[in-house]
Amino acid sequence: MAMQDDFPQYELETLAVRAGQVRSQFNEHSEALYLTSSFIFDSAAQAAARFSGAEEGNVYSRFTNPTVTAFQERLAALEGAEACIATASGMSAILAMVMALCSSGDHIVASTGLFGATQQLFGNILPRFGIQTTFVAQTNCDAWQSAIRPETKLFFLETPSNPLTEIADIPALVALARPRGILVAVDNCFCTPILQRPLDLGVDLVVHSATKYLDGQGRVMGGAVAGAKQYTDEVFKFLRTAGPTLSAFNAWVLLKGMETLQIRLAAQSANALQLAQWLERQPQVTRVHYPGLTSHPQYDLACRQQKSGGAIVSFTVAGAREEAWRVVDHCRLLSITANLGDTKTTLTHPATTTHGRITAEQRQAAGITEGLLRIAVGLEAVSDLQADLSRGLSKI
Ligand SMILES: *Cc1c(COP(=O)(O)O)cnc(C)c1O
């Protein structure tokens, strides 16, 4: 099997299509799908060498699998990472990273705007294992600084945040963390490396929910941790033992998804900008949150850090839950679902779905009002999306 490893000099568009490709003796053009749980050895000596690690090679798909390896190499190339380890889901990527790099007694500083399950993991599960998290406002660097303790091991953030699209100043947070020996990890799910490369901005680790834009068509679950090999090796050690590895089939689907990542994100971001500008002009809409709008409080920072505003737009309707639900319930085209990153546009009422389990006070603090709606913009014609939203908006 020949591995092509001369890819770093290529542009992202090229890497998305070709990086990590391997060919078997059949010289297939599309990446092969290796659906096998285990691999056989030529001899007892080779089996021993593979198990001890003296010889590189596949042993068992909980450890490595060639299709999964191809996915890892492609994503590593896109993120500009030395190495990447794939996981069964985005949440298992975050869990594996923390399990690999933190120990009982360590402390994490994280943003309040994190994905709901990440908040639950950090806030309710990790404390049982002696790992405490302080949550601070995404955009307030002073709050990050004040939260630092002698035992702080990790800064964890997600930018833009969900659903309010607040931007964390990545270089400023790296400047706080680095001199104190604190690692910085960014969940790059919303932007993907096509729009933002956190490792280039100085962070140590990038995590992904590959379930979202990397697949891009809502088919499979997956995740990844990318960064320096010294860290991903630790993630790998945890993963091969604990088990939440990516399936070969899902890796293969993700490889196909990544081939269209660049054109999807370009088109979906362009649609999102158009839709956000249109929403700003609607009399029933009181506020639009989108980093590509000049009205976004961190528009300049977003321009420095991201190639575009991305494909997530949120907005507040005049009124509260009743009015927001009216917009949702009048949609015939937009999918009512909490998922995002799909070619099909999705519409979510965060206060009663993704952020329904936190307390009303926490929602208030996070700015998740009852009138807030989130759209993950897909590839449909913007005029059709506007017509669909207008039906409900016109009844407010
Ligand atoms: C969906 C999501 C996750 C979790 O990923 P799963 O693949 O669902 O486990 C983590 N972070 C962000 C920003 C997400 O949107």
The ligand as an SDF file (V2000), in Angstrom:
LIG
                    3D

 15 15  0  0  0  0  0  0  0  0999 V2000
  -22.3710   18.8020   17.4650 C   0  0  0  0  0  0  0  0  0  0  0  0
  -21.2720   19.4740   18.1490 C   0  0  0  0  0  0  0  0  0  0  0  0
  -20.4280   18.7890   19.0240 C   0  0  0  0  0  0  0  0  0  0  0  0
  -20.6390   17.3330   19.3790 C   0  0  0  0  0  0  0  0  0  0  0  0
  -20.4400   16.5100   18.2790 O   0  0  0  0  0  0  0  0  0  0  0  0
  -21.1620   15.1070   18.0850 P   0  0  0  0  0  0  0  0  0  0  0  0
  -20.5790   14.6070   16.8140 O   0  0  0  0  0  0  0  0  0  0  0  0
  -22.6330   15.3480   18.0590 O   0  0  0  0  0  0  0  0  0  0  0  0
  -20.7740   14.2610   19.2650 O   0  0  0  0  0  0  0  0  0  0  0  0
  -19.3810   19.4660   19.6080 C   0  0  0  0  0  0  0  0  0  0  0  0
  -19.1710   20.7740   19.3430 N   0  0  0  0  0  0  0  0  0  0  0  0
  -19.9610   21.4710   18.5120 C   0  0  0  0  0  0  0  0  0  0  0  0
  -19.6710   22.9010   18.2560 C   0  0  0  0  0  0  0  0  0  0  0  0
  -21.0350   20.8590   17.8850 C   0  0  0  0  0  0  0  0  0  0  0  0
  -21.8310   21.5760   17.0820 O   0  0  0  0  0  0  0  0  0  0  0  0
  1  2  1  0
  2  3  1  0
  2 14  2  0
  3  4  1  0
  3 10  2  0
  4  5  1  0
  5  6  1  0
  6  7  2  0
  6  8  1  0
  6  9  1  0
 10 11  1  0
 11 12  2  0
 12 13  1  0
 12 14  1  0
 14 15  1  0
M  END
$$$$
